[in-house]
Amino acid sequence: MRTTLTLDPDVDQLLKRAMRERGSSFRDTVNDAIRSGLRPHKAPPFRQKTAALGLDPAVNWDKALRIASQLEDEGILRKMGK
């Protein structure tokens, strides 16, 4: 299929560089670029890295969070002058 294509200057430069590096024609370079851009890409599965934090399992963190929240509330009240 023949068509007219208007390229942005940066795309033109990228195509010219790819043509030089690959030693390929304009037509082959454009077709390869379009195929590559339109081909569905599968992202690798996400893997969460974990790290041991050295926390003591005997500590009740719910209570620690509650205390931190109370301290924050008290700080806000102090700033408000209450």
C-alpha beads as a LAMMPS data file, in Angstrom:
LAMMPS data file: protein, C-alpha beads

82 atoms
81 bonds

1 atom types
1 bond types

-500.0 500.0 xlo xhi
-500.0 500.0 ylo yhi
-500.0 500.0 zlo zhi

Masses

1 110.0

Atoms # bond

1 1 1 0.000 0.000 0.000
2 1 1 1.322 3.431 -0.862
3 1 1 0.555 6.382 1.343
4 1 1 1.902 9.813 2.205
5 1 1 3.374 10.155 5.654
6 1 1 4.366 13.414 7.340
7 1 1 7.111 12.893 9.929
8 1 1 8.047 15.188 12.779
9 1 1 11.678 16.314 12.569
10 1 1 12.733 14.210 15.571
11 1 1 11.128 11.082 14.084
12 1 1 12.861 11.771 10.770
13 1 1 16.221 11.913 12.548
14 1 1 15.486 8.687 14.438
15 1 1 14.585 6.919 11.200
16 1 1 17.692 8.170 9.425
17 1 1 19.890 7.008 12.294
18 1 1 18.212 3.577 12.330
19 1 1 18.663 3.300 8.553
20 1 1 22.389 4.036 8.884
21 1 1 22.884 1.654 11.813
22 1 1 20.992 -1.226 10.190
23 1 1 21.960 -0.517 6.623
24 1 1 18.313 -0.858 5.650
25 1 1 15.993 1.085 3.380
26 1 1 13.552 3.769 4.480
27 1 1 10.615 1.478 3.723
28 1 1 11.992 -1.454 5.744
29 1 1 12.950 0.787 8.663
30 1 1 9.508 2.435 8.820
31 1 1 7.718 -0.918 8.560
32 1 1 9.895 -2.442 11.303
33 1 1 9.298 0.553 13.567
34 1 1 5.537 0.413 13.059
35 1 1 5.424 -3.351 13.630
36 1 1 7.486 -2.995 16.784
37 1 1 5.307 -0.175 18.124
38 1 1 1.992 -1.871 17.360
39 1 1 2.908 -5.389 18.475
40 1 1 1.381 -6.249 21.847
41 1 1 4.040 -6.214 24.553
42 1 1 3.855 -8.508 27.541
43 1 1 5.206 -6.908 30.659
44 1 1 7.124 -9.199 32.970
45 1 1 5.113 -10.196 36.039
46 1 1 5.502 -7.886 38.997
47 1 1 7.608 -9.342 41.788
48 1 1 7.612 -7.683 45.187
49 1 1 10.941 -7.867 46.957
50 1 1 10.625 -8.419 50.664
51 1 1 13.035 -7.736 53.459
52 1 1 13.150 -8.860 57.052
53 1 1 12.657 -5.842 59.295
54 1 1 13.786 -7.595 62.440
55 1 1 10.529 -6.805 64.227
56 1 1 9.696 -8.563 67.446
57 1 1 6.513 -10.612 66.885
58 1 1 5.672 -10.166 70.568
59 1 1 5.067 -6.412 70.051
60 1 1 1.437 -5.453 69.512
61 1 1 1.688 -2.934 66.643
62 1 1 -2.002 -2.039 66.852
63 1 1 -1.322 -0.458 70.234
64 1 1 1.752 1.363 68.896
65 1 1 -0.282 2.857 66.060
66 1 1 -3.009 3.918 68.465
67 1 1 -0.445 5.654 70.702
68 1 1 1.120 7.411 67.677
69 1 1 -2.320 8.624 66.619
70 1 1 -3.049 9.968 70.110
71 1 1 0.293 11.785 70.213
72 1 1 -0.421 13.340 66.843
73 1 1 -3.875 14.478 67.991
74 1 1 -2.385 15.996 71.142
75 1 1 0.188 17.864 69.057
76 1 1 -2.504 19.308 66.828
77 1 1 -4.568 20.409 69.821
78 1 1 -1.468 22.045 71.364
79 1 1 -0.876 24.031 68.168
80 1 1 -4.512 25.115 68.147
81 1 1 -4.123 26.362 71.759
82 1 1 -6.622 23.980 73.283

Bonds

1 1 1 2
2 1 2 3
3 1 3 4
4 1 4 5
5 1 5 6
6 1 6 7
7 1 7 8
8 1 8 9
9 1 9 10
10 1 10 11
11 1 11 12
12 1 12 13
13 1 13 14
14 1 14 15
15 1 15 16
16 1 16 17
17 1 17 18
18 1 18 19
19 1 19 20
20 1 20 21
21 1 21 22
22 1 22 23
23 1 23 24
24 1 24 25
25 1 25 26
26 1 26 27
27 1 27 28
28 1 28 29
29 1 29 30
30 1 30 31
31 1 31 32
32 1 32 33
33 1 33 34
34 1 34 35
35 1 35 36
36 1 36 37
37 1 37 38
38 1 38 39
39 1 39 40
40 1 40 41
41 1 41 42
42 1 42 43
43 1 43 44
44 1 44 45
45 1 45 46
46 1 46 47
47 1 47 48
48 1 48 49
49 1 49 50
50 1 50 51
51 1 51 52
52 1 52 53
53 1 53 54
54 1 54 55
55 1 55 56
56 1 56 57
57 1 57 58
58 1 58 59
59 1 59 60
60 1 60 61
61 1 61 62
62 1 62 63
63 1 63 64
64 1 64 65
65 1 65 66
66 1 66 67
67 1 67 68
68 1 68 69
69 1 69 70
70 1 70 71
71 1 71 72
72 1 72 73
73 1 73 74
74 1 74 75
75 1 75 76
76 1 76 77
77 1 77 78
78 1 78 79
79 1 79 80
80 1 80 81
81 1 81 82
